[in-house]
Every structure is written in structure tokens, then in C-alpha cells.
Amino acid sequence: MFCAFRYGLLGLVVPLASIGQITNACTAPERPFLPERSEDIREYADLLRSDFEGYIADIQEYFRCLDAERQRAFHEAQEVSRDYGRLVEILE
């Protein structure tokens, strides 16, 4: 009965931990739309230019986010490896 209770709690904790990871996830910006017709491009040039410049700024921020997440995950993996080594050492 204790095991069932413990695993029941684990079933609640793991999804909550996953939600925290999702909120910290990097989100890629949407690719800007470019009309096919040259006339439309000329007519909406200011708006299109703004969309493309915004995309370039956002994609740079996205790359920085990915770099930071990679570094965070790498450090976490190192800590987990050390913890696993300690676990194996205690169990031997």
C-alpha cells in the first residue's frame, strides 16, 4: 500500500516538474511572410521590412536562449553523473 501511495505522488510530481521545464523552453519565432507578387511587396514594404527586422532580432534571442539551455543541461548532466557515481559507490 505504501508503494502505491508513493508512486501515486510520483505520478503527480513528475508532470508538475515537466510543466516548469516547458515554461523555460526556448520558442522559435515565426518566419515572416513574404508575398509572392512584387506589387504587394512594394505596397507593404515598410510593414514587411519591420517584420523581417523583428524576426532577425527574435532569432538572435532564440539562439542565445538555446545556447543558455544547452549550457544549463550540460551542467545538470554533469551533476547527475556525479550523483550516479555516488549511488553506485554506496551500493557496491
PDB file with one MODEL, atoms N, CA, C and O in Angstrom:
MODEL        1
ATOM      1  N   MET A   1       0.827  -1.191   0.000  1.00  0.00           N
ATOM      2  CA  MET A   1       0.000   0.000   0.000  1.00  0.00           C
ATOM      3  C   MET A   1       0.873   1.257   0.000  1.00  0.00           C
ATOM      4  O   MET A   1       0.573   2.224  -0.701  1.00  0.00           O
ATOM      5  N   PHE A   2       1.949   1.242   0.783  1.00  0.00           N
ATOM      6  CA  PHE A   2       2.848   2.395   0.811  1.00  0.00           C
ATOM      7  C   PHE A   2       3.422   2.672  -0.578  1.00  0.00           C
ATOM      8  O   PHE A   2       3.520   3.825  -0.997  1.00  0.00           O
ATOM      9  N   CYS A   3       3.808   1.590  -1.299  1.00  0.00           N
ATOM     10  CA  CYS A   3       4.372   1.754  -2.640  1.00  0.00           C
ATOM     11  C   CYS A   3       3.369   2.408  -3.576  1.00  0.00           C
ATOM     12  O   CYS A   3       3.724   3.280  -4.369  1.00  0.00           O
ATOM     13  N   ALA A   4       2.110   1.980  -3.480  1.00  0.00           N
ATOM     14  CA  ALA A   4       1.081   2.559  -4.335  1.00  0.00           C
ATOM     15  C   ALA A   4       0.926   4.049  -4.046  1.00  0.00           C
ATOM     16  O   ALA A   4       0.774   4.852  -4.966  1.00  0.00           O
ATOM     17  N   PHE A   5       0.965   4.412  -2.772  1.00  0.00           N
ATOM     18  CA  PHE A   5       0.861   5.817  -2.387  1.00  0.00           C
ATOM     19  C   PHE A   5       2.053   6.618  -2.910  1.00  0.00           C
ATOM     20  O   PHE A   5       1.894   7.710  -3.457  1.00  0.00           O
ATOM     21  N   ARG A   6       3.253   6.052  -2.731  1.00  0.00           N
ATOM     22  CA  ARG A   6       4.468   6.736  -3.162  1.00  0.00           C
ATOM     23  C   ARG A   6       4.461   6.933  -4.671  1.00  0.00           C
ATOM     24  O   ARG A   6       4.777   8.022  -5.151  1.00  0.00           O
ATOM     25  N   TYR A   7       4.107   5.901  -5.424  1.00  0.00           N
ATOM     26  CA  TYR A   7       4.086   6.024  -6.874  1.00  0.00           C
ATOM     27  C   TYR A   7       2.968   6.941  -7.334  1.00  0.00           C
ATOM     28  O   TYR A   7       3.082   7.590  -8.374  1.00  0.00           O
ATOM     29  N   GLY A   8       1.891   6.999  -6.569  1.00  0.00           N
ATOM     30  CA  GLY A   8       0.816   7.937  -6.883  1.00  0.00           C
ATOM     31  C   GLY A   8       1.301   9.372  -6.773  1.00  0.00           C
ATOM     32  O   GLY A   8       0.988  10.204  -7.624  1.00  0.00           O
ATOM     33  N   LEU A   9       2.070   9.668  -5.718  1.00  0.00           N
ATOM     34  CA  LEU A   9       2.642  11.007  -5.563  1.00  0.00           C
ATOM     35  C   LEU A   9       3.642  11.304  -6.673  1.00  0.00           C
ATOM     36  O   LEU A   9       3.693  12.414  -7.202  1.00  0.00           O
ATOM     37  N   LEU A  10       4.436  10.294  -7.014  1.00  0.00           N
ATOM     38  CA  LEU A  10       5.406  10.476  -8.089  1.00  0.00           C
ATOM     39  C   LEU A  10       4.695  10.820  -9.392  1.00  0.00           C
ATOM     40  O   LEU A  10       5.176  11.638 -10.175  1.00  0.00           O
ATOM     41  N   GLY A  11       3.551  10.191  -9.615  1.00  0.00           N
ATOM     42  CA  GLY A  11       2.772  10.478 -10.822  1.00  0.00           C
ATOM     43  C   GLY A  11       2.289  11.912 -10.874  1.00  0.00           C
ATOM     44  O   GLY A  11       2.057  12.447 -11.958  1.00  0.00           O
ATOM     45  N   LEU A  12       2.131  12.548  -9.710  1.00  0.00           N
ATOM     46  CA  LEU A  12       1.729  13.949  -9.672  1.00  0.00           C
ATOM     47  C   LEU A  12       2.916  14.889  -9.791  1.00  0.00           C
ATOM     48  O   LEU A  12       2.816  15.946 -10.416  1.00  0.00           O
ATOM     49  N   VAL A  13       4.037  14.510  -9.196  1.00  0.00           N
ATOM     50  CA  VAL A  13       5.204  15.382  -9.161  1.00  0.00           C
ATOM     51  C   VAL A  13       5.877  15.480 -10.519  1.00  0.00           C
ATOM     52  O   VAL A  13       6.262  16.574 -10.932  1.00  0.00           O
ATOM     53  N   VAL A  14       6.028  14.375 -11.218  1.00  0.00           N
ATOM     54  CA  VAL A  14       6.738  14.389 -12.499  1.00  0.00           C
ATOM     55  C   VAL A  14       6.068  15.315 -13.517  1.00  0.00           C
ATOM     56  O   VAL A  14       6.762  16.109 -14.152  1.00  0.00           O
ATOM     57  N   PRO A  15       4.738  15.241 -13.698  1.00  0.00           N
ATOM     58  CA  PRO A  15       4.134  16.183 -14.654  1.00  0.00           C
ATOM     59  C   PRO A  15       4.304  17.634 -14.235  1.00  0.00           C
ATOM     60  O   PRO A  15       4.482  18.503 -15.088  1.00  0.00           O
ATOM     61  N   LEU A  16       4.252  17.915 -12.923  1.00  0.00           N
ATOM     62  CA  LEU A  16       4.448  19.290 -12.474  1.00  0.00           C
ATOM     63  C   LEU A  16       5.863  19.770 -12.763  1.00  0.00           C
ATOM     64  O   LEU A  16       6.061  20.926 -13.134  1.00  0.00           O
ATOM     65  N   ALA A  17       6.840  18.900 -12.597  1.00  0.00           N
ATOM     66  CA  ALA A  17       8.221  19.258 -12.916  1.00  0.00           C
ATOM     67  C   ALA A  17       8.359  19.516 -14.404  1.00  0.00           C
ATOM     68  O   ALA A  17       9.097  20.411 -14.816  1.00  0.00           O
ATOM     69  N   SER A  18       7.661  18.748 -15.203  1.00  0.00           N
ATOM     70  CA  SER A  18       7.722  18.928 -16.655  1.00  0.00           C
ATOM     71  C   SER A  18       7.122  20.260 -17.074  1.00  0.00           C
ATOM     72  O   SER A  18       7.603  20.886 -18.019  1.00  0.00           O
ATOM     73  N   ILE A  19       6.083  20.698 -16.387  1.00  0.00           N
ATOM     74  CA  ILE A  19       5.464  21.978 -16.707  1.00  0.00           C
ATOM     75  C   ILE A  19       6.477  23.099 -16.511  1.00  0.00           C
ATOM     76  O   ILE A  19       6.547  24.019 -17.327  1.00  0.00           O
ATOM     77  N   GLY A  20       7.260  23.034 -15.442  1.00  0.00           N
ATOM     78  CA  GLY A  20       8.284  24.047 -15.203  1.00  0.00           C
ATOM     79  C   GLY A  20       9.304  24.089 -16.321  1.00  0.00           C
ATOM     80  O   GLY A  20       9.783  25.162 -16.688  1.00  0.00           O
ATOM     81  N   GLN A  21       9.639  22.933 -16.863  1.00  0.00           N
ATOM     82  CA  GLN A  21      10.603  22.888 -17.956  1.00  0.00           C
ATOM     83  C   GLN A  21      10.010  23.482 -19.224  1.00  0.00           C
ATOM     84  O   GLN A  21      10.718  24.128 -19.996  1.00  0.00           O
ATOM     85  N   ILE A  22       8.736  23.273 -19.442  1.00  0.00           N
ATOM     86  CA  ILE A  22       8.093  23.798 -20.644  1.00  0.00           C
ATOM     87  C   ILE A  22       8.077  25.317 -20.616  1.00  0.00           C
ATOM     88  O   ILE A  22       8.303  25.950 -21.647  1.00  0.00           O
ATOM     89  N   THR A  23       7.815  25.915 -19.462  1.00  0.00           N
ATOM     90  CA  THR A  23       7.755  27.365 -19.389  1.00  0.00           C
ATOM     91  C   THR A  23       9.118  27.998 -19.626  1.00  0.00           C
ATOM     92  O   THR A  23       9.190  29.158 -20.032  1.00  0.00           O
ATOM     93  N   ASN A  24      10.197  27.266 -19.383  1.00  0.00           N
ATOM     94  CA  ASN A  24      11.540  27.781 -19.605  1.00  0.00           C
ATOM     95  C   ASN A  24      12.064  27.445 -20.997  1.00  0.00           C
ATOM     96  O   ASN A  24      13.195  27.796 -21.334  1.00  0.00           O
ATOM     97  N   ALA A  25      11.261  26.777 -21.799  1.00  0.00           N
ATOM     98  CA  ALA A  25      11.706  26.348 -23.111  1.00  0.00           C
ATOM     99  C   ALA A  25      11.898  27.551 -24.040  1.00  0.00           C
ATOM    100  O   ALA A  25      11.197  28.557 -23.929  1.00  0.00           O
ATOM    101  N   CYS A  26      12.841  27.428 -24.939  1.00  0.00           N
ATOM    102  CA  CYS A  26      13.071  28.455 -25.950  1.00  0.00           C
ATOM    103  C   CYS A  26      12.010  28.304 -27.039  1.00  0.00           C
ATOM    104  O   CYS A  26      11.697  27.191 -27.462  1.00  0.00           O
ATOM    105  N   THR A  27      11.477  29.403 -27.476  1.00  0.00           N
ATOM    106  CA  THR A  27      10.442  29.374 -28.507  1.00  0.00           C
ATOM    107  C   THR A  27      10.955  30.075 -29.758  1.00  0.00           C
ATOM    108  O   THR A  27      11.311  31.253 -29.730  1.00  0.00           O
ATOM    109  N   ALA A  28      10.984  29.331 -30.843  1.00  0.00           N
ATOM    110  CA  ALA A  28      11.451  29.897 -32.114  1.00  0.00           C
ATOM    111  C   ALA A  28      10.426  30.901 -32.642  1.00  0.00           C
ATOM    112  O   ALA A  28       9.220  30.680 -32.535  1.00  0.00           O
ATOM    113  N   PRO A  29      10.906  31.992 -33.204  1.00  0.00           N
ATOM    114  CA  PRO A  29       9.973  32.962 -33.779  1.00  0.00           C
ATOM    115  C   PRO A  29       9.373  32.435 -35.080  1.00  0.00           C
ATOM    116  O   PRO A  29       9.948  31.577 -35.750  1.00  0.00           O
ATOM    117  N   GLU A  30       8.211  32.969 -35.414  1.00  0.00           N
ATOM    118  CA  GLU A  30       7.586  32.590 -36.679  1.00  0.00           C
ATOM    119  C   GLU A  30       8.310  33.273 -37.833  1.00  0.00           C
ATOM    120  O   GLU A  30       8.712  34.434 -37.758  1.00  0.00           O
ATOM    121  N   ARG A  31       8.454  32.505 -38.889  1.00  0.00           N
ATOM    122  CA  ARG A  31       9.090  33.038 -40.092  1.00  0.00           C
ATOM    123  C   ARG A  31       8.204  34.135 -40.679  1.00  0.00           C
ATOM    124  O   ARG A  31       6.988  33.963 -40.763  1.00  0.00           O
ATOM    125  N   PRO A  32       8.793  35.261 -41.088  1.00  0.00           N
ATOM    126  CA  PRO A  32       7.980  36.341 -41.645  1.00  0.00           C
ATOM    127  C   PRO A  32       7.411  35.964 -43.016  1.00  0.00           C
ATOM    128  O   PRO A  32       8.021  35.216 -43.780  1.00  0.00           O
ATOM    129  N   PHE A  33       6.247  36.495 -43.294  1.00  0.00           N
ATOM    130  CA  PHE A  33       5.569  36.242 -44.567  1.00  0.00           C
ATOM    131  C   PHE A  33       6.105  37.191 -45.626  1.00  0.00           C
ATOM    132  O   PHE A  33       6.278  38.384 -45.375  1.00  0.00           O
ATOM    133  N   LEU A  34       6.362  36.663 -46.790  1.00  0.00           N
ATOM    134  CA  LEU A  34       6.776  37.473 -47.934  1.00  0.00           C
ATOM    135  C   LEU A  34       5.813  37.185 -49.076  1.00  0.00           C
ATOM    136  O   LEU A  34       5.766  36.064 -49.583  1.00  0.00           O
ATOM    137  N   PRO A  35       5.043  38.191 -49.483  1.00  0.00           N
ATOM    138  CA  PRO A  35       4.101  37.976 -50.589  1.00  0.00           C
ATOM    139  C   PRO A  35       4.835  37.575 -51.868  1.00  0.00           C
ATOM    140  O   PRO A  35       6.009  37.897 -52.051  1.00  0.00           O
ATOM    141  N   GLU A  36       4.137  36.882 -52.733  1.00  0.00           N
ATOM    142  CA  GLU A  36       4.734  36.452 -53.993  1.00  0.00           C
ATOM    143  C   GLU A  36       4.789  37.580 -55.016  1.00  0.00           C
ATOM    144  O   GLU A  36       5.737  37.670 -55.797  1.00  0.00           O
ATOM    145  N   ARG A  37       3.797  38.418 -55.010  1.00  0.00           N
ATOM    146  CA  ARG A  37       3.727  39.473 -56.030  1.00  0.00           C
ATOM    147  C   ARG A  37       4.613  40.661 -55.659  1.00  0.00           C
ATOM    148  O   ARG A  37       4.574  41.150 -54.529  1.00  0.00           O
ATOM    149  N   SER A  38       5.394  41.108 -56.605  1.00  0.00           N
ATOM    150  CA  SER A  38       6.282  42.264 -56.390  1.00  0.00           C
ATOM    151  C   SER A  38       5.492  43.512 -56.008  1.00  0.00           C
ATOM    152  O   SER A  38       5.945  44.326 -55.204  1.00  0.00           O
ATOM    153  N   GLU A  39       4.319  43.647 -56.592  1.00  0.00           N
ATOM    154  CA  GLU A  39       3.486  44.812 -56.294  1.00  0.00           C
ATOM    155  C   GLU A  39       3.097  44.849 -54.818  1.00  0.00           C
ATOM    156  O   GLU A  39       3.106  45.906 -54.188  1.00  0.00           O
ATOM    157  N   ASP A  40       2.755  43.673 -54.275  1.00  0.00           N
ATOM    158  CA  ASP A  40       2.393  43.591 -52.861  1.00  0.00           C
ATOM    159  C   ASP A  40       3.597  43.883 -51.966  1.00  0.00           C
ATOM    160  O   ASP A  40       3.466  44.512 -50.916  1.00  0.00           O
ATOM    161  N   ILE A  41       4.764  43.418 -52.395  1.00  0.00           N
ATOM    162  CA  ILE A  41       5.982  43.684 -51.617  1.00  0.00           C
ATOM    163  C   ILE A  41       6.248  45.179 -51.565  1.00  0.00           C
ATOM    164  O   ILE A  41       6.571  45.714 -50.504  1.00  0.00           O
ATOM    165  N   ARG A  42       6.117  45.859 -52.695  1.00  0.00           N
ATOM    166  CA  ARG A  42       6.346  47.309 -52.725  1.00  0.00           C
ATOM    167  C   ARG A  42       5.297  48.058 -51.904  1.00  0.00           C
ATOM    168  O   ARG A  42       5.610  49.013 -51.193  1.00  0.00           O
ATOM    169  N   GLU A  43       4.053  47.608 -52.013  1.00  0.00           N
ATOM    170  CA  GLU A  43       2.967  48.291 -51.308  1.00  0.00           C
ATOM    171  C   GLU A  43       3.121  48.178 -49.784  1.00  0.00           C
ATOM    172  O   GLU A  43       2.828  49.124 -49.053  1.00  0.00           O
ATOM    173  N   TYR A  44       3.574  47.033 -49.324  1.00  0.00           N
ATOM    174  CA  TYR A  44       3.692  46.792 -47.883  1.00  0.00           C
ATOM    175  C   TYR A  44       5.147  46.756 -47.424  1.00  0.00           C
ATOM    176  O   TYR A  44       5.469  46.101 -46.432  1.00  0.00           O
ATOM    177  N   ALA A  45       6.013  47.445 -48.128  1.00  0.00           N
ATOM    178  CA  ALA A  45       7.454  47.398 -47.866  1.00  0.00           C
ATOM    179  C   ALA A  45       7.801  47.736 -46.421  1.00  0.00           C
ATOM    180  O   ALA A  45       8.598  47.033 -45.800  1.00  0.00           O
ATOM    181  N   ASP A  46       7.220  48.794 -45.880  1.00  0.00           N
ATOM    182  CA  ASP A  46       7.550  49.197 -44.504  1.00  0.00           C
ATOM    183  C   ASP A  46       7.144  48.118 -43.503  1.00  0.00           C
ATOM    184  O   ASP A  46       7.908  47.785 -42.596  1.00  0.00           O
ATOM    185  N   LEU A  47       5.960  47.583 -43.669  1.00  0.00           N
ATOM    186  CA  LEU A  47       5.483  46.535 -42.770  1.00  0.00           C
ATOM    187  C   LEU A  47       6.330  45.275 -42.909  1.00  0.00           C
ATOM    188  O   LEU A  47       6.702  44.664 -41.908  1.00  0.00           O
ATOM    189  N   LEU A  48       6.633  44.887 -44.135  1.00  0.00           N
ATOM    190  CA  LEU A  48       7.444  43.691 -44.369  1.00  0.00           C
ATOM    191  C   LEU A  48       8.857  43.861 -43.816  1.00  0.00           C
ATOM    192  O   LEU A  48       9.401  42.951 -43.192  1.00  0.00           O
ATOM    193  N   ARG A  49       9.438  45.019 -44.048  1.00  0.00           N
ATOM    194  CA  ARG A  49      10.780  45.287 -43.537  1.00  0.00           C
ATOM    195  C   ARG A  49      10.785  45.183 -42.010  1.00  0.00           C
ATOM    196  O   ARG A  49      11.699  44.600 -41.426  1.00  0.00           O
ATOM    197  N   SER A  50       9.774  45.742 -41.376  1.00  0.00           N
ATOM    198  CA  SER A  50       9.657  45.679 -39.923  1.00  0.00           C
ATOM    199  C   SER A  50       9.522  44.229 -39.444  1.00  0.00           C
ATOM    200  O   SER A  50      10.139  43.836 -38.454  1.00  0.00           O
ATOM    201  N   ASP A  51       8.711  43.443 -40.153  1.00  0.00           N
ATOM    202  CA  ASP A  51       8.545  42.029 -39.791  1.00  0.00           C
ATOM    203  C   ASP A  51       9.865  41.268 -39.896  1.00  0.00           C
ATOM    204  O   ASP A  51      10.203  40.474 -39.017  1.00  0.00           O
ATOM    205  N   PHE A  52      10.607  41.515 -40.976  1.00  0.00           N
ATOM    206  CA  PHE A  52      11.880  40.811 -41.166  1.00  0.00           C
ATOM    207  C   PHE A  52      12.918  41.249 -40.139  1.00  0.00           C
ATOM    208  O   PHE A  52      13.662  40.417 -39.619  1.00  0.00           O
ATOM    209  N   GLU A  53      12.974  42.538 -39.845  1.00  0.00           N
ATOM    210  CA  GLU A  53      13.923  43.013 -38.839  1.00  0.00           C
ATOM    211  C   GLU A  53      13.570  42.479 -37.457  1.00  0.00           C
ATOM    212  O   GLU A  53      14.458  42.144 -36.673  1.00  0.00           O
ATOM    213  N   GLY A  54      12.276  42.398 -37.159  1.00  0.00           N
ATOM    214  CA  GLY A  54      11.835  41.811 -35.897  1.00  0.00           C
ATOM    215  C   GLY A  54      12.213  40.344 -35.814  1.00  0.00           C
ATOM    216  O   GLY A  54      12.635  39.859 -34.764  1.00  0.00           O
ATOM    217  N   TYR A  55      12.059  39.640 -36.929  1.00  0.00           N
ATOM    218  CA  TYR A  55      12.426  38.223 -36.959  1.00  0.00           C
ATOM    219  C   TYR A  55      13.924  38.049 -36.703  1.00  0.00           C
ATOM    220  O   TYR A  55      14.327  37.165 -35.947  1.00  0.00           O
ATOM    221  N   ILE A  56      14.732  38.875 -37.319  1.00  0.00           N
ATOM    222  CA  ILE A  56      16.188  38.766 -37.149  1.00  0.00           C
ATOM    223  C   ILE A  56      16.567  38.996 -35.685  1.00  0.00           C
ATOM    224  O   ILE A  56      17.409  38.282 -35.141  1.00  0.00           O
ATOM    225  N   ALA A  57      15.950  39.986 -35.053  1.00  0.00           N
ATOM    226  CA  ALA A  57      16.215  40.236 -33.625  1.00  0.00           C
ATOM    227  C   ALA A  57      15.735  39.055 -32.781  1.00  0.00           C
ATOM    228  O   ALA A  57      16.430  38.621 -31.862  1.00  0.00           O
ATOM    229  N   ASP A  58      14.554  38.541 -33.092  1.00  0.00           N
ATOM    230  CA  ASP A  58      13.990  37.433 -32.313  1.00  0.00           C
ATOM    231  C   ASP A  58      14.785  36.139 -32.498  1.00  0.00           C
ATOM    232  O   ASP A  58      14.944  35.374 -31.547  1.00  0.00           O
ATOM    233  N   ILE A  59      15.281  35.889 -33.701  1.00  0.00           N
ATOM    234  CA  ILE A  59      16.030  34.646 -33.932  1.00  0.00           C
ATOM    235  C   ILE A  59      17.372  34.703 -33.208  1.00  0.00           C
ATOM    236  O   ILE A  59      17.876  33.677 -32.752  1.00  0.00           O
ATOM    237  N   GLN A  60      17.948  35.894 -33.101  1.00  0.00           N
ATOM    238  CA  GLN A  60      19.188  36.030 -32.346  1.00  0.00           C
ATOM    239  C   GLN A  60      18.944  35.745 -30.864  1.00  0.00           C
ATOM    240  O   GLN A  60      19.761  35.093 -30.214  1.00  0.00           O
ATOM    241  N   GLU A  61      17.832  36.228 -30.334  1.00  0.00           N
ATOM    242  CA  GLU A  61      17.464  35.948 -28.942  1.00  0.00           C
ATOM    243  C   GLU A  61      17.198  34.452 -28.760  1.00  0.00           C
ATOM    244  O   GLU A  61      17.560  33.878 -27.732  1.00  0.00           O
ATOM    245  N   TYR A  62      16.576  33.831 -29.739  1.00  0.00           N
ATOM    246  CA  TYR A  62      16.310  32.396 -29.702  1.00  0.00           C
ATOM    247  C   TYR A  62      17.617  31.606 -29.655  1.00  0.00           C
ATOM    248  O   TYR A  62      17.740  30.652 -28.887  1.00  0.00           O
ATOM    249  N   PHE A  63      18.587  32.000 -30.473  1.00  0.00           N
ATOM    250  CA  PHE A  63      19.894  31.332 -30.456  1.00  0.00           C
ATOM    251  C   PHE A  63      20.570  31.486 -29.088  1.00  0.00           C
ATOM    252  O   PHE A  63      21.168  30.536 -28.581  1.00  0.00           O
ATOM    253  N   ARG A  64      20.475  32.683 -28.491  1.00  0.00           N
ATOM    254  CA  ARG A  64      21.047  32.895 -27.157  1.00  0.00           C
ATOM    255  C   ARG A  64      20.354  32.003 -26.131  1.00  0.00           C
ATOM    256  O   ARG A  64      21.008  31.448 -25.248  1.00  0.00           O
ATOM    257  N   CYS A  65      19.056  31.867 -26.243  1.00  0.00           N
ATOM    258  CA  CYS A  65      18.292  31.011 -25.336  1.00  0.00           C
ATOM    259  C   CYS A  65      18.730  29.554 -25.488  1.00  0.00           C
ATOM    260  O   CYS A  65      18.932  28.858 -24.493  1.00  0.00           O
ATOM    261  N   LEU A  66      18.876  29.093 -26.733  1.00  0.00           N
ATOM    262  CA  LEU A  66      19.317  27.718 -26.963  1.00  0.00           C
ATOM    263  C   LEU A  66      20.712  27.475 -26.393  1.00  0.00           C
ATOM    264  O   LEU A  66      20.971  26.429 -25.797  1.00  0.00           O
ATOM    265  N   ASP A  67      21.605  28.440 -26.577  1.00  0.00           N
ATOM    266  CA  ASP A  67      22.953  28.317 -26.022  1.00  0.00           C
ATOM    267  C   ASP A  67      22.912  28.220 -24.496  1.00  0.00           C
ATOM    268  O   ASP A  67      23.612  27.399 -23.903  1.00  0.00           O
ATOM    269  N   ALA A  68      22.086  29.066 -23.863  1.00  0.00           N
ATOM    270  CA  ALA A  68      21.970  29.045 -22.406  1.00  0.00           C
ATOM    271  C   ALA A  68      21.360  27.723 -21.934  1.00  0.00           C
ATOM    272  O   ALA A  68      21.805  27.160 -20.933  1.00  0.00           O
ATOM    273  N   GLU A  69      20.359  27.232 -22.638  1.00  0.00           N
ATOM    274  CA  GLU A  69      19.731  25.963 -22.254  1.00  0.00           C
ATOM    275  C   GLU A  69      20.706  24.804 -22.427  1.00  0.00           C
ATOM    276  O   GLU A  69      20.730  23.888 -21.604  1.00  0.00           O
ATOM    277  N   ARG A  70      21.498  24.835 -23.473  1.00  0.00           N
ATOM    278  CA  ARG A  70      22.498  23.784 -23.672  1.00  0.00           C
ATOM    279  C   ARG A  70      23.500  23.785 -22.523  1.00  0.00           C
ATOM    280  O   ARG A  70      23.857  22.727 -22.004  1.00  0.00           O
ATOM    281  N   GLN A  71      23.948  24.959 -22.133  1.00  0.00           N
ATOM    282  CA  GLN A  71      24.901  25.072 -21.028  1.00  0.00           C
ATOM    283  C   GLN A  71      24.270  24.584 -19.723  1.00  0.00           C
ATOM    284  O   GLN A  71      24.909  23.857 -18.962  1.00  0.00           O
ATOM    285  N   ARG A  72      23.022  24.978 -19.459  1.00  0.00           N
ATOM    286  CA  ARG A  72      22.330  24.533 -18.250  1.00  0.00           C
ATOM    287  C   ARG A  72      22.191  23.017 -18.234  1.00  0.00           C
ATOM    288  O   ARG A  72      22.455  22.375 -17.217  1.00  0.00           O
ATOM    289  N   ALA A  73      21.775  22.443 -19.365  1.00  0.00           N
ATOM    290  CA  ALA A  73      21.585  20.993 -19.451  1.00  0.00           C
ATOM    291  C   ALA A  73      22.912  20.260 -19.294  1.00  0.00           C
ATOM    292  O   ALA A  73      22.956  19.201 -18.668  1.00  0.00           O
ATOM    293  N   PHE A  74      23.982  20.797 -19.846  1.00  0.00           N
ATOM    294  CA  PHE A  74      25.299  20.185 -19.721  1.00  0.00           C
ATOM    295  C   PHE A  74      25.727  20.128 -18.253  1.00  0.00           C
ATOM    296  O   PHE A  74      26.200  19.094 -17.782  1.00  0.00           O
ATOM    297  N   HIS A  75      25.557  21.244 -17.530  1.00  0.00           N
ATOM    298  CA  HIS A  75      25.924  21.276 -16.116  1.00  0.00           C
ATOM    299  C   HIS A  75      25.046  20.324 -15.301  1.00  0.00           C
ATOM    300  O   HIS A  75      25.522  19.651 -14.386  1.00  0.00           O
ATOM    301  N   GLU A  76      23.771  20.281 -15.644  1.00  0.00           N
ATOM    302  CA  GLU A  76      22.875  19.348 -14.950  1.00  0.00           C
ATOM    303  C   GLU A  76      23.312  17.904 -15.187  1.00  0.00           C
ATOM    304  O   GLU A  76      23.319  17.095 -14.259  1.00  0.00           O
ATOM    305  N   ALA A  77      23.674  17.585 -16.417  1.00  0.00           N
ATOM    306  CA  ALA A  77      24.122  16.223 -16.743  1.00  0.00           C
ATOM    307  C   ALA A  77      25.388  15.876 -15.963  1.00  0.00           C
ATOM    308  O   ALA A  77      25.542  14.742 -15.510  1.00  0.00           O
ATOM    309  N   GLN A  78      26.290  16.838 -15.801  1.00  0.00           N
ATOM    310  CA  GLN A  78      27.496  16.600 -15.010  1.00  0.00           C
ATOM    311  C   GLN A  78      27.131  16.296 -13.553  1.00  0.00           C
ATOM    312  O   GLN A  78      27.685  15.379 -12.947  1.00  0.00           O
ATOM    313  N   GLU A  79      26.201  17.070 -13.001  1.00  0.00           N
ATOM    314  CA  GLU A  79      25.770  16.842 -11.617  1.00  0.00           C
ATOM    315  C   GLU A  79      25.109  15.473 -11.472  1.00  0.00           C
ATOM    316  O   GLU A  79      25.367  14.755 -10.506  1.00  0.00           O
ATOM    317  N   VAL A  80      24.267  15.119 -12.418  1.00  0.00           N
ATOM    318  CA  VAL A  80      23.592  13.820 -12.374  1.00  0.00           C
ATOM    319  C   VAL A  80      24.614  12.695 -12.485  1.00  0.00           C
ATOM    320  O   VAL A  80      24.482  11.677 -11.805  1.00  0.00           O
ATOM    321  N   SER A  81      25.622  12.860 -13.324  1.00  0.00           N
ATOM    322  CA  SER A  81      26.668  11.842 -13.448  1.00  0.00           C
ATOM    323  C   SER A  81      27.409  11.664 -12.129  1.00  0.00           C
ATOM    324  O   SER A  81      27.700  10.537 -11.728  1.00  0.00           O
ATOM    325  N   ARG A  82      27.716  12.768 -11.452  1.00  0.00           N
ATOM    326  CA  ARG A  82      28.372  12.686 -10.145  1.00  0.00           C
ATOM    327  C   ARG A  82      27.467  11.992  -9.129  1.00  0.00           C
ATOM    328  O   ARG A  82      27.919  11.151  -8.352  1.00  0.00           O
ATOM    329  N   ASP A  83      26.179  12.356  -9.145  1.00  0.00           N
ATOM    330  CA  ASP A  83      25.227  11.713  -8.235  1.00  0.00           C
ATOM    331  C   ASP A  83      25.125  10.219  -8.517  1.00  0.00           C
ATOM    332  O   ASP A  83      25.048   9.414  -7.589  1.00  0.00           O
ATOM    333  N   TYR A  84      25.124   9.854  -9.771  1.00  0.00           N
ATOM    334  CA  TYR A  84      25.049   8.440 -10.130  1.00  0.00           C
ATOM    335  C   TYR A  84      26.298   7.711  -9.664  1.00  0.00           C
ATOM    336  O   TYR A  84      26.210   6.591  -9.163  1.00  0.00           O
ATOM    337  N   GLY A  85      27.444   8.324  -9.822  1.00  0.00           N
ATOM    338  CA  GLY A  85      28.686   7.730  -9.344  1.00  0.00           C
ATOM    339  C   GLY A  85      28.639   7.507  -7.846  1.00  0.00           C
ATOM    340  O   GLY A  85      29.095   6.474  -7.357  1.00  0.00           O
ATOM    341  N   ARG A  86      28.097   8.459  -7.117  1.00  0.00           N
ATOM    342  CA  ARG A  86      27.945   8.313  -5.669  1.00  0.00           C
ATOM    343  C   ARG A  86      26.987   7.172  -5.342  1.00  0.00           C
ATOM    344  O   ARG A  86      27.243   6.389  -4.427  1.00  0.00           O
ATOM    345  N   LEU A  87      25.894   7.077  -6.079  1.00  0.00           N
ATOM    346  CA  LEU A  87      24.923   5.999  -5.880  1.00  0.00           C
ATOM    347  C   LEU A  87      25.580   4.644  -6.081  1.00  0.00           C
ATOM    348  O   LEU A  87      25.427   3.744  -5.255  1.00  0.00           O
ATOM    349  N   VAL A  88      26.314   4.499  -7.185  1.00  0.00           N
ATOM    350  CA  VAL A  88      26.974   3.226  -7.486  1.00  0.00           C
ATOM    351  C   VAL A  88      27.997   2.892  -6.400  1.00  0.00           C
ATOM    352  O   VAL A  88      28.115   1.743  -5.975  1.00  0.00           O
ATOM    353  N   GLU A  89      28.730   3.909  -5.961  1.00  0.00           N
ATOM    354  CA  GLU A  89      29.751   3.691  -4.928  1.00  0.00           C
ATOM    355  C   GLU A  89      29.105   3.214  -3.617  1.00  0.00           C
ATOM    356  O   GLU A  89      29.624   2.310  -2.963  1.00  0.00           O
ATOM    357  N   ILE A  90      27.994   3.813  -3.246  1.00  0.00           N
ATOM    358  CA  ILE A  90      27.314   3.407  -1.997  1.00  0.00           C
ATOM    359  C   ILE A  90      26.743   2.005  -2.114  1.00  0.00           C
ATOM    360  O   ILE A  90      26.757   1.254  -1.139  1.00  0.00           O
ATOM    361  N   LEU A  91      26.240   1.636  -3.289  1.00  0.00           N
ATOM    362  CA  LEU A  91      25.615   0.338  -3.452  1.00  0.00           C
ATOM    363  C   LEU A  91      26.610  -0.809  -3.617  1.00  0.00           C
ATOM    364  O   LEU A  91      26.234  -1.975  -3.498  1.00  0.00           O
ATOM    365  N   GLU A  92      27.852  -0.494  -3.883  1.00  0.00           N
ATOM    366  CA  GLU A  92      28.852  -1.563  -4.071  1.00  0.00           C
ATOM    367  C   GLU A  92      29.387  -2.070  -2.768  1.00  0.00           C
ATOM    368  O   GLU A  92      30.232  -2.965  -2.754  1.00  0.00           O
TER     369      GLU A  92
ENDMDL
END
